[in-house]
């Protein structure tokens, strides 16, 4: 059974920083972070492929940095200059496929709470 295990959430003051980590139990061709605030839909924050192709939500583009360690099947999200509107549950996402023509399997972590408040 594929697992994604997240860590690094917590409470931080506005302007502060946090680093999220997510370790997958197998290699993924793409990994990323989504977030869901109360009453809102889950949205993509950032994603990265095994080849290093990166995508960011516009609201975080200059403040968050996504990276991955392919040898450890781990993805990181460095968050800086955090704002109250970044408060949400952050979910790790992983996508697996055997070949580029194969079915894509999608996996989710359990979620980690990030709260930005003074």
Secondary structure, DSSP 8 states (H G I E B T S, - for coil): ---EEEE--EEE-TT--EEEEEEESS--SEEEEEEE-TTS--EEEEEEETT--EEE-GGGTTTEEEEEEGGGTEEEEEE-S--GGG-EEEEEEEEE-SSTTS--EEEE---EEEEE--
